[in-house]
Amino acid sequence: MPSGRKQNDVYILESLDSEHFYVGITDDLRARLAKHNAGEVPHTSKYGPWRIRTYFAFDDAARAVAFERYLKSGSGRAFAKKHF
């Protein structure tokens, strides 16, 4: 990755009981996972602990945001469930 450019990761988390999933975006995946598992993220605090199911790295922030939005849509959830 060229210096000075941030990587944007779109990630899918899975609860350890495999009943819940969460899609998000971050520029520091390890730190963000730690926050999810520490209960610091309101949307995921009651369903943890979490593991990373998969993630996608983007150099372009706009494309990362667009892909995150897609994965949060009905067709995107169906796509993720089928392929990941």
Residue, then its C-alpha position, 0 to 999 in steps of 0.5 A: m500500500p502506498s505510504g500516506r494512504k489509509q486502507n479501509d476494511v469492510y468486515i463481517l463479524e460473526s458471534l461465537d454462537s454463529e447466530h448474529f452477524y455484523v457488517g462494518i468499516t474501519d481503518d484499524l481492524r484489530a482495534r475495531l474487533a477489540k472494541h466490539n469484544a469489549g462491549e464498546v459498540p452499542h450495536t454489538s455489545k449484547y451479542g459478543p464475543w465476536r470473530i472476524r468472518t471475513y474482510f475486504a481491504f480497499d484503498d479507495a474510501a468511497r468504494a469501501v463505503a459503497f460496498e459496506r452499504y451494499l452488504k447491509s442491503g437485502s441483496g447484499r446480506a443474501f450475497a454474503k450469506k451465500h458466499f461468505 
